[in-house]
Amino acid sequence: MAGDKDPLDRLMDIAALKGQLEDIQKRVESEVQAGVPQGGSVLASPFLKGFLAGYVVAKLRFTALTGVIVGTCTGIYAAQNYQMPNVEKTLKEYFQSKKGSK
């Protein structure tokens, strides 16, 4: 596996890994400068906070969308299979009766 590779390929892999490690080091240093204390809580990381906020928003959007879809399908089913009252007409009559009684 690793011994099967050409020494030049192995050297290039090592150079790529070195570049990745330097990138990680730069990100860690920028987080430290942003206020994440060394040995501090993982939850204090700005990266993790952003990830969690994005995850929550995505879940809320999915939940809201699911609720709208289920509610719409339920309403369509009920309107087609049952005698539903005309809500607009009922509310208008109610408010007109309240105006007339004052």
N, C-alpha and C positions, 0 to 999 in steps of 0.2 A: 504494500500500500504506500506508505511514506517512503520506503526504501526503493520502490519501483520508479519513483520520479527522477527525472534528470536533475542534476545539481543546480542547473540554471533555473529550472522551474521552482525548485525548493527555495532558492534565493529570492525569486520574485514573490513567492508566497510570504516569505518572512518580511520582505519590504512592505507588502500590502498590510500585513498584520501590524507592523510598526506604525504605519500611517493611521490605521484604525485606533491603535492605542493612544497616539498623540491627539487624535480627535476627541476621544473619550476624556483624556486629561484636560483638554481645553474646556469641554463642557462642564466637567466637575469644578474646574477653577472658576468658571463664570457663575455657577450656582453658589459657590462659596462667596464670591463677591456680591451676589444678589442677596445675601443674608442668610443662607442656610448654614448654620454653625456646624463645624466639624464634630462628628459624633452625635449630631442632633437627630431629631426625629425624622424618619423617612417622610412623614406626612408634611414636613416643612418644605419639601422640595417644590419649587414652582412648576417643574415639569409634571409631577404627580398631581398637584392641585389642578392644573389645566386638563390633564387627562380625566380626572374624576369629574370635573365640571362638564366636560364634553360628554362623558358617559351618562351622566344624569340627564342632561338635556336630550340626548338621543333616546333614552328610555321614556322620558316624558312625552316626546313627540310621538313615539311608537304607541304609547298608551292612549294618548289623545286621539290619534288616528284610528286606532282599533275601536275606541269608544264611539267615534262618529260613524264608523262603518257598521258596527253592530246596531247602534241606535237607528240608523237609516233603514237597515234591512228589517228590523223589528217594526218600525213604523209603516213600512210598505206592506208587510205581511198583515198587520192589524187593519190597515185601511182597506185592503182587498177582501179580507175574510170576515170582518165584523162591521156592524153599524156604528161608525164613529160620529160623535156629535160635531157640529160645526163650531169650533172653538171661537173663531173670529165673531160669528154672529152672537154666540152666547155672551161673550165679553162685552160687545157693544150694547146689548140689551141690559146687561147688569149695570154698566156705567150710566146708561140713560136713565135707568130706574133710580140710581143714586142721585143724579142731578135733579130729577123730578121731585124727589122726596125732601130736598133741602129747602 
